[in-house]
Amino acid sequence: MMGRSGKLALAFSGALLLAGCDSSSRSGEQEDAPQAEQKAETDPVPVPDAAAVAREISAANYGEAARLAEAALSDRPGDPEMYLLLARAQARLQNVGSAVNALQAAFDAGFHDPRGALNHPDFDGIRTNRIFAEFVSRFQRSQSKGAAKPAGPAGSSVRAGDVSITEDSNGKARIRAGDIVIED
């Protein structure tokens, strides 16, 4: 028959076995755990790029795409491509107000092809929504008023379907085909 201290020792040994360790390695694990936690806290978290957000949109992970875009924008505010990706994800989530706000931010930040952006299929699900329709109408009115004004810096632009090639006055070119952007 086992005494009370023997039962406690047996229970403790059983608990250690179930936990996957023994008493000889337990002290080492305790010492290593804070170092592992400390290392994880000091490792920088990579900032998502446009390709990562576009992959999430393509995979229909719209909530994750929106989260990644917002994380990227908190690190790099003013990125017009990222605002457009955020707008596309929000549109797919049916968050019309957030989609419109992100679109406006993309245009304000100098997105290169606002007309093309407004025609993107990701906005088809909200195109008839009153808020989105009013935004598009305001944008079109502002563009028609701006057409009478002299053009900004010299540059050129070519667009065919979902592909656009633009060149600014400094000769810097940008090619966009769907979610792929190439800049020099």
N, C-alpha and C positions, 0 to 999 in steps of 0.2 A: 504494500500500500504506500502511496506517495503522500508526503506531507504537503502543507500549504505552499511552502517556498519551492518545493519541487514542481508543483502544478504551475506556479507563476513562471518559473524558469522555462518549463515546457511550452507554455502559452506564448511567452516572449520569443522563444526560438521559432515556434510555428509562425508567428507574425512576421518575423524577419525573413523566413523562407518564402512566405507568400509575397512579401514585398520584393523578393528577388535579390536579397543581399544577406550576408551573415555579419556577425558582430565584428569580425576582423576587418571587413572592408567598409563598414558603416562610417567609421571616423574619416576615412579618406574621401568618401563621397560628400560628406558634409563640408570638407575643406574645398573640394573642387566645385561644388555647386555655386558658391558666391562668385568664384572667378568666372564661371560660365555665364552667370547672370550679368556680371559686370562687363564682360566682353560684349554681350548682346546689347547692353545699354550704350556702349561707346561706338559700336559699328554704325556708320551713317546709313540711313534708310535711303535707297536710291529713289530719285524723283522720276515718276513715270514720264515717258516721252509720248509723242503723238502716235507712234506706231503701236505702243502698248494699248493706248485708249482705242485706237481704230480696231485692233484685234478683238477687244472686248465687245465693241459694237457689232463687228462681223459675226461674233459668236453669240449674239443676242443676249449678252450679259450687260444690259443697259444700266442697271444700278451700279455695277462695278465700274463700268466705263465712266459714269458721272462722278463717282467717288475718286477715281484716278485723275480725271481731268481737273477736279477741284483741288486735289493735292498738288498737281503740277502748277496750277495757277497761283496757289498760295506761295510757291517757291519762285515762280516766274510770272508775276502779274503782267498783263498786257500782251500776252502771246495770242495773236488773232486766230491762228490755226487751232489752238487748244480751246479757245472760246467757241469756235464753230463745232468742234467735237463734243463739247459739253452741251451745246444747243441741240445737236443731233440726238445725243443720249436722252436728254430731257424730253425731247419731242417723242421719242419712242416710248418713254415712260408716261406720256400724256400729261406732263407737267408743262402746260402751255406757257404760263407766266415765266417760269424759269427758262424755258427754251427761248422765248422772245428776249428776255434780259440778256442771255448769253449771246444771242445773235447781234443785239445792239452793241454789246461790248466788243464783239469781233469786228463789226463795221467801224466802230469808234477807234479801235486799235489799228485800223488800216488793212482789214482783210482784202485781199487782192481781187476777189470776184464775188461781190455781194449778190449780184443777179443770179449767178450760178448756184450760190449757196441756198438762196431762197427756193430754187427749183429742185433741190436735192430730194430724192425719194424718201429720206428719213422724215421729212416734214409732211408727207402725204396724209398721215393719220391725223394731223392737226390743221391741215390747210383750210378746212371749212370752219374752224373755230373762230368766233368773232374776234377774240384778242389777236390771234395770228393774222387774220384777214385785215384787221385795222393796221397792224404793224406793216404788212406788205404794202397796203395802200399809202400809208405815210411815207414809206421808203420810196415808192414809185413817184409820188408827188415831189419829194425832195430831189430825186434824180432828174426829173424833167425840168425843175427850176434850175438845177445846177448845169444842165446841158447848155443853157444860154450863156453861162459864164465862160470866160476864157479857160482853157485847159490848164492844169497844173504843170509840174515839171515834164519836160519832154520825155517820151518813152513810147513803147509800142506794145501791142497786145494782140494775140491771136487766140481764138477760141473755136473749138470744134467738139460738139457734144460735151463730154465730161472732161475734156482735156483743154488746159489753157497754158499759154506761154506768154509771159510778160517780161518786159525789160524796162528798167527804170532809166533815168537820165544819165546815171553813172555807168550804164552798160551791164548792171547786175541782172542776170536772168533768173527766172523762176519758172519751173515746169510743174504743173499739177495735173495728175491723172487720177481721178477718184480720191482715194486716201493717200496716194503717194505724192510726195512733194520733193523736188530736186532743186536745190539752189546752188548758185556759184558765188 
